[in-house]
Amino acid sequence: MTLSKQEMLNNYCLETGKALNNDIEKQVMELFALSSQTTTIEEKINKIFDEFSEEFLNAIDTNTRIDLDFLVGNFSDSQIPVQPIDFESYLKCLGNNVVAHSINTSSPRFIGHMTSALPSFVRPLAKLMTAMNQNVVKIETAKALSFCEREALAMLHRLIYNFSDNFYSQHIQNNLSTLGILVSGGTVANITALWCARNAILGAKDGFLGIEKEGLAAALDFYGYKGAVIIGSELMHFSFDKAADLMGIGTQSLIRIPADSNNRVNIQALRQAVVECRAQNLLIIGIVGVAGTTDSGGVDSLFEIAEIAQEANVHFHVDAAWGGPLIFSEQHRHKLAGIERADSVTIDGHKQLYLPMGIGMVFLRDPYMATAIEKQASYTMRKGSFDLGKRALEGSRPGMALFLHAGLNLLGLKGYEFLIDEGIRKTEYMADRICTMPEFELLAEPDTNLLIYRYIPEQLRELVIKKQLTEIDNQLINQFNERLQKIQRQIGRTFISRTTKTTTSFSKEIPIIALRAVIANPLTTEEDIDAVLNDQIQIASEIVISNFQKIV
């Protein structure tokens, strides 16, 4: 039978399509199979990694000069490729367009954010963690790792609370107990702590089914409260705004107490706020103490806050996401006095425990407190099981506990103590240097390894010394420092972040733009600190203050 041209074309397309589909199936299945293809891919990744390690990870520069507009244009394709791209081409694209223009957080002169170099064991452990692909929500998808995580959390719990050997023998692997919850970061840790506090205080009683089942309005009505609040320093992390929002009390119910010149909450004002809330019949879900404010590193007087919370019978939470690891240091642990009296404590592993991004923790003084947020499901997180997802906000999550367990063992108490002590020592060095340099003004003595200061243009330095700055002068200095920080970031030789402080002058509060240094990277030397300051002086010499607009 003779086929028409159209029939021949149709058959050709059909056969070609089958062949193409077979090729796609083979290519896709090879990505899942453990074969020579896997080895080839790993070799290519290692080659790219080694090349970029030499050029990027070991570089001094903190940033490339590629601007954000270029990146916006470079990542504007919203269509998924129809055919799979070969791995080598994709890896080359990834290296040229993503890795090459990423922030070099390992640079010893990147001292503006709470992200720094990582210890060498992280990279191979990341490979192992990914290959294992454990899901720590459930024992059936993270068998041994569930117990490994509980052990690591117990180690830090003991460092905070220092309970007896018998306490930890009883609770470390007790499926009814929760010493700590590992989450993705400090934000979720803070939210989880206040979630536990809220549910515990508004639980089931005398026929009331509890806030979990009946909701906030019914709970407040049953217990006779007119509303609910959270109280803490004005320097509380913005995660508490999220907590207030998610818990249904609204951000206006987040009572922020003024901080003093050392960035510590005013204890008398805090005490008065508690009294006023009681008088207004408002439920205080929790009082928050800050151990290392995000913008300046200040540490509240935790002992005094603990006294206030205990007298008022209120949950006391310490946000120690940044400053918590000071507990490793014999020299600096006293700054956290009172943390052992907290009902809950947040610590971030990806900050001063030197672990990769994505590790936060909340620790609970009462090992049974987390039952207030416990949830079960028939297919997972069954009652009475070791499933870690029962008492946590997040569901599926990776085995990040591997990094925490490794850090605590491979660095140990003394290793972490060295890192903390060195970070604070170098911060004090930077503060001393700033105080001797006429170009800069130190804005607060450091409690931890965060430092805030500002650059003073030459024509205004005498006025700073004599304390005769006008409000307009301060506005000019603010504009100058904002411009300085932006140019420094764009050039990319060094990096310092910036924040905004408030000070009371001219009979009102005025904003102060502050340069913010974070001296956490163990690779940062005193010479690097000097280089950062000298870079700012050089950049500032090219900024003309007369170009700024005076705001009347």
Backbone torsions as a table, in degrees:
resi	resn	phi	psi	omega
1	MET	NA	129.0	-179.9
2	THR	-85.5	128.9	179.6
3	LEU	-90.4	142.6	175.8
4	SER	-71.9	165.2	178.4
5	LYS	-59.0	-38.9	-178.7
6	GLN	-67.0	-41.8	179.2
7	GLU	-64.8	-39.3	178.1
8	MET	-63.8	-40.4	179.5
9	LEU	-65.8	-41.3	179.1
10	ASN	-62.2	-43.5	179.4
11	ASN	-63.7	-40.6	179.3
12	TYR	-60.9	-45.8	-178.8
13	CYS	-63.9	-37.3	-179.7
14	LEU	-65.5	-47.6	-179.7
15	GLU	-65.4	-40.4	178.4
16	THR	-62.7	-41.3	179.1
17	GLY	-62.9	-41.5	178.0
18	LYS	-62.3	-43.6	179.3
19	ALA	-62.9	-41.2	179.6
20	LEU	-64.5	-42.8	178.8
21	ASN	-63.1	-39.1	177.4
22	ASN	-62.6	-40.6	178.0
23	ASP	-63.3	-41.9	179.4
24	ILE	-64.3	-45.1	179.5
25	GLU	-59.2	-42.8	179.8
26	LYS	-64.1	-43.7	-178.4
27	GLN	-64.4	-42.0	-179.6
28	VAL	-67.3	-46.2	-177.4
29	MET	-65.1	-32.1	177.3
30	GLU	-64.3	-28.4	178.4
31	LEU	-69.2	-22.8	-180.0
32	PHE	-97.8	-21.3	-174.1
33	ALA	-82.1	145.7	172.9
34	LEU	-87.1	102.2	-173.8
35	SER	-149.8	-171.8	177.0
36	SER	-61.9	-26.3	177.6
37	GLN	-62.5	-40.4	178.6
38	THR	-61.2	-45.1	179.4
39	THR	-61.6	-42.1	179.8
40	THR	-62.0	-43.5	179.3
41	ILE	-62.1	-45.0	-179.4
42	GLU	-62.9	-39.7	178.5
43	GLU	-63.1	-40.7	179.6
44	LYS	-66.7	-41.0	178.0
45	ILE	-63.1	-44.6	179.9
46	ASN	-61.6	-38.3	179.0
47	LYS	-64.1	-47.6	178.3
48	ILE	-62.2	-42.9	-179.6
49	PHE	-60.8	-45.1	-179.3
50	ASP	-62.3	-40.5	179.3
51	GLU	-63.2	-44.8	-178.7
52	PHE	-76.2	-25.3	175.9
53	SER	-61.6	-45.6	-178.2
54	GLU	-68.5	-39.3	-174.7
55	GLU	-85.8	-32.8	-169.4
56	PHE	-113.5	-57.7	-173.9
57	LEU	-66.7	-31.1	-179.8
58	ASN	-95.7	5.9	-178.8
59	ALA	-78.4	157.7	176.6
60	ILE	-83.8	-39.1	-177.6
61	ASP	-58.3	146.2	-176.2
62	THR	-96.8	-14.4	-169.9
63	ASN	-160.2	157.0	171.6
64	THR	-93.6	165.0	-176.9
65	ARG	-89.3	5.8	175.0
66	ILE	-63.8	130.2	-176.8
67	ASP	-88.9	168.5	-174.6
68	LEU	-67.8	-30.9	178.8
69	ASP	-61.7	-39.5	177.6
70	PHE	-62.1	-43.7	-178.2
71	LEU	-67.3	-37.4	176.5
72	VAL	-58.7	-45.4	179.8
73	GLY	-69.1	-28.9	-176.4
74	ASN	-79.4	-16.9	-178.7
75	PHE	-126.3	58.9	-176.6
76	SER	-123.2	22.0	179.4
77	ASP	-95.7	115.7	-176.3
78	SER	-98.5	7.1	-178.1
79	GLN	-105.1	130.4	174.8
80	ILE	-73.3	135.2	177.1
81	PRO	-58.4	134.8	180.0
82	VAL	-67.4	-46.1	179.6
83	GLN	-99.3	144.7	176.3
84	PRO	-59.5	139.7	175.9
85	ILE	-88.8	141.3	178.5
86	ASP	-67.3	147.4	-169.0
87	PHE	-63.1	-38.9	-177.8
88	GLU	-62.3	-41.2	178.5
89	SER	-65.4	-42.4	-179.4
90	TYR	-65.1	-42.0	-178.7
91	LEU	-64.0	-38.4	177.0
92	LYS	-63.3	-42.7	178.5
93	CYS	-63.2	-42.5	179.5
94	LEU	-62.2	-44.2	-179.8
95	GLY	-64.3	-43.4	-175.9
96	ASN	-75.1	-31.4	-171.5
97	ASN	-106.5	-23.8	-178.9
98	VAL	-110.3	-61.0	-175.8
99	VAL	-60.7	-44.0	-175.8
100	ALA	-63.6	-25.0	-177.3
101	HIS	-116.8	26.6	174.3
102	SER	-90.1	160.3	178.7
103	ILE	-72.7	133.0	-179.9
104	ASN	-85.0	79.3	-176.9
105	THR	-69.1	-13.2	177.5
106	SER	-83.9	-12.5	-178.3
107	SER	-60.2	134.1	178.1
108	PRO	-67.1	-10.1	177.6
109	ARG	-106.3	10.1	170.1
110	PHE	-93.9	90.0	-173.4
111	ILE	-125.6	43.8	-177.8
112	GLY	-120.0	-8.6	-179.5
113	HIS	-138.4	168.0	-175.1
114	MET	-84.7	42.8	179.2
115	THR	-136.1	131.3	-174.7
116	SER	-147.0	-165.5	179.3
117	ALA	-63.6	151.3	179.3
118	LEU	-111.4	151.5	176.2
119	PRO	-65.8	158.5	-170.5
120	SER	-66.6	-21.5	-177.5
121	PHE	-74.8	-12.4	-174.4
122	VAL	-66.5	-44.0	-175.3
123	ARG	-61.5	-51.4	178.9
124	PRO	-66.1	-32.7	177.6
125	LEU	-67.6	-34.9	177.6
126	ALA	-62.4	-39.4	177.8
127	LYS	-63.7	-43.5	179.7
128	LEU	-65.6	-44.0	-179.0
129	MET	-61.1	-42.0	179.7
130	THR	-66.5	-41.1	-179.5
131	ALA	-65.5	-39.2	179.3
132	MET	-69.2	-37.3	176.1
133	ASN	51.6	47.6	177.9
134	GLN	-76.6	143.4	175.1
135	ASN	-112.1	108.2	-167.7
136	VAL	-81.2	7.4	175.1
137	VAL	-67.8	-26.3	-169.5
138	LYS	-145.9	143.3	-178.9
139	ILE	-61.9	-29.2	-179.2
140	GLU	-73.0	-12.8	177.6
141	THR	-120.4	5.9	177.8
142	ALA	-159.0	66.5	-170.8
143	LYS	-59.7	-76.8	-176.9
144	ALA	-69.7	-31.6	-176.9
145	LEU	-64.0	-28.7	177.4
146	SER	-60.9	-42.3	-179.9
147	PHE	-75.1	-34.1	176.1
148	CYS	-62.0	-42.4	179.2
149	GLU	-64.1	-44.4	179.8
150	ARG	-61.4	-38.6	179.1
151	GLU	-64.0	-45.8	-179.4
152	ALA	-62.8	-42.1	179.3
153	LEU	-65.5	-36.3	178.3
154	ALA	-64.8	-35.0	178.3
155	MET	-60.1	-45.8	179.9
156	LEU	-73.2	-35.7	176.1
157	HIS	-57.3	-43.0	-179.2
158	ARG	-65.7	-36.1	179.2
159	LEU	-66.5	-32.7	179.5
160	ILE	-78.9	-51.6	-169.0
161	TYR	-100.9	-26.9	176.3
162	ASN	53.6	48.4	174.4
163	PHE	-74.5	179.9	-173.2
164	SER	-74.9	164.2	174.8
165	ASP	-57.6	-40.3	-178.3
166	ASN	-62.2	-38.8	179.1
167	PHE	-59.6	-47.7	-176.4
168	TYR	-73.3	-32.5	174.6
169	SER	-62.5	-35.3	-178.6
170	GLN	-75.1	-35.1	-167.6
171	HIS	-111.2	-19.0	-170.6
172	ILE	-58.3	-41.2	-179.9
173	GLN	-123.9	32.7	177.1
174	ASN	-91.8	120.2	-174.9
175	ASN	-69.9	-7.6	174.9
176	LEU	-91.2	-9.8	-174.9
177	SER	-107.7	150.5	174.7
178	THR	-137.8	103.9	178.1
179	LEU	-81.6	-30.5	-179.6
180	GLY	-160.2	160.4	178.5
181	ILE	-127.5	125.0	179.1
182	LEU	-90.1	127.4	-175.9
183	VAL	-131.6	-172.1	-174.3
184	SER	-83.5	-12.1	-179.8
185	GLY	173.5	178.7	-176.8
186	GLY	-63.1	-32.3	179.4
187	THR	-60.6	-50.9	-180.0
188	VAL	-66.6	-34.1	178.1
189	ALA	-63.3	-45.3	179.5
190	ASN	-64.6	-43.1	178.4
191	ILE	-61.7	-43.0	-179.1
192	THR	-63.3	-41.3	-179.8
193	ALA	-60.5	-46.0	-178.4
194	LEU	-75.1	-28.2	172.6
195	TRP	-61.8	-46.6	176.9
196	CYS	-59.9	-45.1	-178.0
197	ALA	-62.8	-45.3	-178.4
198	ARG	-63.2	-47.2	-177.4
199	ASN	-67.8	-33.4	-179.7
200	ALA	-68.0	-42.0	-175.5
201	ILE	-79.1	-21.9	-179.5
202	LEU	-115.5	41.5	-176.5
203	GLY	-82.2	-176.8	-178.6
204	ALA	-65.4	141.2	-178.6
205	LYS	-168.8	133.1	172.4
206	ASP	47.7	49.7	177.8
207	GLY	89.7	-17.7	174.7
208	PHE	-78.6	131.9	-172.3
209	LEU	-83.3	-3.4	178.8
210	GLY	96.9	159.2	-176.7
211	ILE	-63.3	-31.7	-178.5
212	GLU	-57.6	-39.3	-177.1
213	LYS	-95.6	-35.7	-171.7
214	GLU	-103.4	-11.1	175.0
215	GLY	90.7	169.5	-172.6
216	LEU	-66.9	-47.4	-176.1
217	ALA	-59.5	-45.4	179.9
218	ALA	-66.1	-37.1	-179.2
219	ALA	-66.8	-45.5	179.1
220	LEU	-63.6	-39.6	179.1
221	ASP	-64.7	-44.2	-178.8
222	PHE	-62.7	-43.2	-177.3
223	TYR	-85.3	-2.9	173.4
224	GLY	81.0	27.1	178.4
225	TYR	-100.1	148.7	177.6
226	LYS	-87.1	-14.4	-179.5
227	GLY	178.5	-176.6	-179.3
228	ALA	-138.7	147.1	-177.3
229	VAL	-139.2	163.3	168.3
230	ILE	-124.3	135.5	-175.8
231	ILE	-119.5	136.3	176.1
232	GLY	-172.4	-174.3	-178.3
233	SER	-66.0	152.9	173.1
234	GLU	-63.3	-14.6	179.9
235	LEU	-96.0	11.5	175.2
236	MET	-55.0	147.8	177.7
237	HIS	-63.6	151.1	-177.8
238	PHE	-66.9	-9.7	176.3
239	SER	-63.0	-23.7	178.6
240	PHE	-75.3	-26.9	170.1
241	ASP	-63.7	-41.7	178.2
242	LYS	-64.5	-40.9	-179.8
243	ALA	-62.2	-46.2	-179.7
244	ALA	-62.2	-38.9	178.8
245	ASP	-65.0	-51.9	-175.9
246	LEU	-65.8	-31.7	-178.4
247	MET	-83.5	-2.5	173.0
248	GLY	84.7	10.4	179.8
249	ILE	-95.8	-14.8	178.7
250	GLY	84.1	147.9	-177.2
251	THR	-68.3	-20.4	176.2
252	GLN	-70.1	-14.7	176.8
253	SER	-92.1	8.5	172.6
254	LEU	-93.1	104.4	-174.6
255	ILE	-88.7	113.1	-176.9
256	ARG	-100.7	120.9	-177.6
257	ILE	-93.6	137.2	-179.6
258	PRO	-57.3	148.6	175.7
259	ALA	-105.8	156.8	-179.5
260	ASP	-86.6	-173.0	-176.3
261	SER	-66.1	-18.1	176.9
262	ASN	-96.2	13.5	176.2
263	ASN	64.8	32.7	176.1
264	ARG	-114.6	143.3	-176.3
265	VAL	-61.3	142.5	177.4
266	ASN	-73.8	110.1	-173.3
267	ILE	-64.2	-41.2	-179.2
268	GLN	-64.5	-41.8	178.6
269	ALA	-66.5	-35.8	177.3
270	LEU	-64.2	-45.5	179.3
271	ARG	-60.2	-42.1	-179.3
272	GLN	-66.0	-36.8	179.0
273	ALA	-63.0	-39.1	178.0
274	VAL	-63.0	-44.6	179.1
275	VAL	-60.1	-44.8	-178.1
276	GLU	-66.5	-38.9	178.2
277	CYS	-64.8	-39.7	176.6
278	ARG	-62.0	-43.8	-178.6
279	ALA	-63.8	-31.5	-179.5
280	GLN	-89.7	5.7	179.1
281	ASN	58.8	43.8	177.3
282	LEU	-102.6	135.4	176.0
283	LEU	-74.5	126.0	174.1
284	ILE	-93.8	104.5	-179.4
285	ILE	-64.7	-39.5	179.2
286	GLY	-167.6	153.0	169.6
287	ILE	-107.3	130.4	-174.2
288	VAL	-106.5	126.8	169.3
289	GLY	-105.8	142.3	-176.6
290	VAL	-109.3	124.6	177.0
291	ALA	-111.6	80.4	-177.7
292	GLY	106.2	81.2	178.9
293	THR	-62.5	147.9	-174.7
294	THR	-63.9	-35.2	-174.2
295	ASP	-89.0	-26.0	-174.0
296	SER	-137.8	-6.5	177.2
297	GLY	80.4	8.3	-178.8
298	GLY	-65.1	147.7	-179.1
299	VAL	-117.9	120.9	177.1
300	ASP	-64.5	162.4	173.4
301	SER	-77.3	88.5	-173.1
302	LEU	-64.8	-34.1	-178.9
303	PHE	-63.6	-44.3	-179.6
304	GLU	-68.7	-36.8	177.3
305	ILE	-65.9	-39.0	177.4
306	ALA	-59.7	-39.3	177.9
307	GLU	-61.7	-46.3	-179.4
308	ILE	-62.0	-45.8	-179.0
309	ALA	-63.8	-40.8	-179.5
310	GLN	-66.6	-43.0	178.8
311	GLU	-61.5	-36.1	-178.1
312	ALA	-89.8	-3.2	-177.7
313	ASN	56.6	49.0	-177.3
314	VAL	-118.9	145.0	176.8
315	HIS	-58.8	131.0	179.5
316	PHE	-111.7	114.9	179.1
317	HIS	-112.1	135.7	176.1
318	VAL	-111.8	119.8	173.3
319	ASP	-87.8	94.7	179.9
320	ALA	-110.3	33.1	-178.8
321	ALA	-52.7	-41.5	-179.8
322	TRP	-93.3	-51.8	-170.3
323	GLY	-88.2	-6.2	-177.3
324	GLY	-52.3	-42.5	-179.0
325	PRO	-63.5	-4.4	171.5
326	LEU	-60.6	-17.6	177.7
327	ILE	-64.0	-17.3	177.0
328	PHE	-76.1	-19.4	-169.6
329	SER	-100.5	121.7	175.3
330	GLU	-64.1	-33.1	-176.9
331	GLN	-73.5	-33.7	-172.0
332	HIS	-117.1	-4.1	-177.1
333	ARG	-59.5	-29.1	-177.6
334	HIS	-59.8	-23.2	179.7
335	LYS	-66.2	-19.3	179.7
336	LEU	-102.4	16.1	-178.9
337	ALA	-54.3	127.0	-177.0
338	GLY	106.6	-14.3	-179.3
339	ILE	-64.0	-28.8	179.9
340	GLU	-68.3	-12.1	178.8
341	ARG	-96.9	-1.6	-179.2
342	ALA	-70.4	144.5	174.5
343	ASP	-76.6	-27.2	177.3
344	SER	-150.7	150.1	-177.6
345	VAL	-139.5	132.7	174.5
346	THR	-100.9	134.2	171.7
347	ILE	-136.3	137.6	176.5
348	ASP	-99.1	124.0	176.2
349	GLY	-71.3	-29.9	-176.6
350	HIS	-84.5	10.0	172.5
351	LYS	-105.8	-100.7	-171.9
352	GLN	-91.9	13.7	166.0
353	LEU	-98.1	-0.2	172.2
354	TYR	59.0	46.5	177.6
355	LEU	-116.1	163.2	-175.7
356	PRO	-68.4	162.1	-178.9
357	MET	-56.6	139.0	175.9
358	GLY	111.7	19.5	179.4
359	ILE	-128.9	110.3	170.9
360	GLY	-126.8	161.6	-178.5
361	MET	-144.7	145.3	167.8
362	VAL	-123.3	131.5	-179.1
363	PHE	-109.6	142.1	-175.0
364	LEU	-119.6	128.0	179.1
365	ARG	-63.5	-43.7	178.5
366	ASP	-91.2	114.2	-175.6
367	PRO	-66.9	-9.7	179.8
368	TYR	-104.8	1.7	-175.1
369	MET	-64.4	-35.3	-175.9
370	ALA	-68.5	-10.3	175.4
371	THR	-63.1	-18.8	179.0
372	ALA	-67.2	-18.5	179.6
373	ILE	-116.8	10.7	-173.9
374	GLU	-67.1	137.2	176.3
375	LYS	-131.2	149.7	175.9
376	GLN	-128.1	161.4	173.1
377	ALA	-145.6	148.8	-173.6
378	SER	-66.0	-31.1	-176.7
379	TYR	-92.7	-12.1	-179.5
380	THR	-160.1	164.6	177.8
381	MET	52.0	53.5	-177.5
382	ARG	-77.4	147.8	179.6
383	LYS	-60.0	135.9	179.3
384	GLY	84.5	-3.4	-179.2
385	SER	-88.5	175.3	174.5
386	PHE	-90.6	12.1	-177.0
387	ASP	-62.4	117.4	-175.8
388	LEU	-72.2	-18.1	-179.3
389	GLY	-73.3	-9.7	-178.5
390	LYS	-62.8	-36.8	-173.5
391	ARG	-123.2	67.4	-179.3
392	ALA	-162.8	152.3	177.9
393	LEU	-72.9	-43.0	-177.2
394	GLU	-80.7	149.8	175.0
395	GLY	-93.9	-110.8	-179.6
396	SER	-59.7	134.2	177.7
397	ARG	-154.9	154.5	-175.7
398	PRO	-78.5	171.7	-176.9
399	GLY	-82.4	54.7	-179.1
400	MET	-63.9	-16.1	178.2
401	ALA	-59.6	-23.7	176.6
402	LEU	-56.4	-43.5	-179.5
403	PHE	-67.1	-42.7	180.0
404	LEU	-62.8	-47.5	-179.7
405	HIS	-60.9	-41.5	179.3
406	ALA	-66.3	-44.9	-179.5
407	GLY	-59.8	-45.8	-178.7
408	LEU	-63.7	-32.2	-179.3
409	ASN	-87.6	-42.2	-175.3
410	LEU	-79.5	-27.5	175.7
411	LEU	-98.4	-40.8	175.4
412	GLY	70.0	176.7	179.9
413	LEU	-56.2	-48.6	-174.7
414	LYS	-72.9	-32.6	176.9
415	GLY	-65.3	-45.0	177.3
416	TYR	-67.5	-35.6	177.7
417	GLU	-61.2	-42.8	178.2
418	PHE	-59.9	-46.0	-178.4
419	LEU	-62.3	-43.8	-179.8
420	ILE	-66.1	-47.0	-178.0
421	ASP	-62.7	-40.2	-179.8
422	GLU	-68.0	-40.5	178.9
423	GLY	-60.7	-43.2	179.8
424	ILE	-71.7	-37.4	178.4
425	ARG	-61.2	-44.5	-179.2
426	LYS	-70.2	-30.2	175.2
427	THR	-66.6	-41.6	177.4
428	GLU	-64.9	-34.8	174.8
429	TYR	-61.6	-45.5	-179.5
430	MET	-63.9	-40.6	178.5
431	ALA	-61.6	-42.2	178.7
432	ASP	-63.8	-40.9	179.5
433	ARG	-63.3	-43.9	-179.7
434	ILE	-60.6	-40.3	-178.4
435	CYS	-67.7	-20.8	179.6
436	THR	-96.1	-4.9	-176.2
437	MET	-105.9	122.3	-176.5
438	PRO	-65.4	-17.5	-177.8
439	GLU	-73.2	-19.3	-171.2
440	PHE	-122.0	159.1	173.9
441	GLU	-129.3	121.9	176.2
442	LEU	-75.7	129.9	-174.9
443	LEU	-98.0	-16.5	177.4
444	ALA	-164.6	141.6	173.8
445	GLU	-69.2	133.9	-175.2
446	PRO	-75.1	135.8	170.9
447	ASP	-87.2	-38.5	-178.4
448	THR	-123.9	-142.8	-178.7
449	ASN	-105.4	36.1	168.1
450	LEU	-114.5	145.3	-174.4
451	LEU	-141.9	133.6	175.5
452	ILE	-120.7	137.9	-177.5
453	TYR	-157.3	179.2	175.3
454	ARG	-149.3	158.2	176.6
455	TYR	-88.3	137.5	178.3
456	ILE	-112.7	116.5	176.6
457	PRO	-56.7	148.2	-171.1
458	GLU	-55.7	-41.1	-175.2
459	GLN	-70.8	-7.8	-179.1
460	LEU	-112.8	0.2	-174.2
461	ARG	-67.0	-38.5	-179.7
462	GLU	-64.4	-37.2	179.0
463	LEU	-67.6	-33.6	176.8
464	VAL	-65.3	-45.5	179.8
465	ILE	-59.9	-41.6	-178.2
466	LYS	-85.2	-0.8	-178.4
467	LYS	57.0	44.3	-177.7
468	GLN	-117.5	19.9	178.4
469	LEU	-64.6	138.3	173.2
470	THR	-90.1	171.7	177.8
471	GLU	-62.7	-38.9	178.3
472	ILE	-65.7	-38.0	176.2
473	ASP	-58.7	-44.7	179.6
474	ASN	-63.1	-37.3	177.5
475	GLN	-63.3	-40.9	178.2
476	LEU	-64.9	-41.8	178.3
477	ILE	-64.0	-39.4	177.7
478	ASN	-60.8	-47.7	179.4
479	GLN	-62.2	-38.8	-179.7
480	PHE	-63.0	-46.5	-177.3
481	ASN	-69.3	-34.7	176.5
482	GLU	-65.0	-42.7	178.5
483	ARG	-65.5	-41.8	179.7
484	LEU	-60.3	-46.1	-177.7
485	GLN	-65.8	-40.1	179.8
486	LYS	-64.8	-43.2	179.6
487	ILE	-65.9	-41.8	179.2
488	GLN	-60.0	-43.3	178.5
489	ARG	-63.5	-41.8	-177.1
490	GLN	-68.3	-40.4	179.4
491	ILE	-65.6	-42.8	171.3
492	GLY	85.2	8.9	176.4
493	ARG	-72.8	-38.5	-179.3
494	THR	-143.4	169.9	-179.7
495	PHE	-148.3	132.4	170.1
496	ILE	-133.1	138.9	176.7
497	SER	-87.5	-175.8	177.2
498	ARG	-141.3	157.8	176.9
499	THR	-143.6	175.1	178.2
500	THR	-120.2	125.2	175.7
501	LYS	-108.8	164.9	173.3
502	THR	-121.3	145.5	176.3
503	THR	-137.3	151.6	-179.7
504	THR	-93.8	110.2	177.1
505	SER	-144.8	157.9	177.4
506	PHE	55.2	34.3	177.4
507	SER	64.8	21.3	175.8
508	LYS	-158.9	165.9	178.8
509	GLU	-81.3	132.1	177.3
510	ILE	-125.5	147.0	180.0
511	PRO	-78.3	146.5	175.3
512	ILE	-125.4	119.1	173.8
513	ILE	-77.4	119.8	-177.4
514	ALA	-114.6	141.3	169.3
515	LEU	-80.8	139.4	-170.0
516	ARG	-125.6	116.2	178.9
517	ALA	-106.2	139.3	177.6
518	VAL	-124.1	107.4	-175.1
519	ILE	-99.5	78.6	-177.8
520	ALA	-114.3	-25.4	-175.5
521	ASN	-68.3	119.2	179.1
522	PRO	-60.0	-22.1	-178.4
523	LEU	-80.4	-13.1	-179.7
524	THR	-71.8	127.5	179.5
525	THR	-108.9	172.6	175.5
526	GLU	-62.3	-33.7	177.4
527	GLU	-65.3	-36.8	176.9
528	ASP	-65.3	-41.2	178.1
529	ILE	-61.3	-45.0	177.4
530	ASP	-60.4	-39.8	-179.5
531	ALA	-64.3	-38.4	178.5
532	VAL	-63.8	-47.0	-179.6
533	LEU	-65.2	-41.3	179.1
534	ASN	-67.2	-34.4	176.5
535	ASP	-63.2	-41.0	178.3
536	GLN	-65.2	-39.3	178.4
537	ILE	-63.5	-42.1	-179.9
538	GLN	-65.2	-44.6	179.4
539	ILE	-63.4	-43.2	-177.9
540	ALA	-62.3	-31.1	-178.7
541	SER	-65.7	-17.5	-178.7
542	GLU	-102.1	2.5	178.4
543	ILE	-97.6	128.9	-178.6
544	VAL	-98.3	115.5	-175.0
545	ILE	-67.3	-26.3	-178.3
546	SER	-68.1	-13.8	178.9
547	ASN	-77.3	-11.3	-177.7
548	PHE	-85.3	149.8	-178.1
549	GLN	-90.3	129.9	175.9
550	LYS	-81.2	126.1	-178.8
551	ILE	-98.5	116.3	-177.8
552	VAL	-93.0	NA	NA
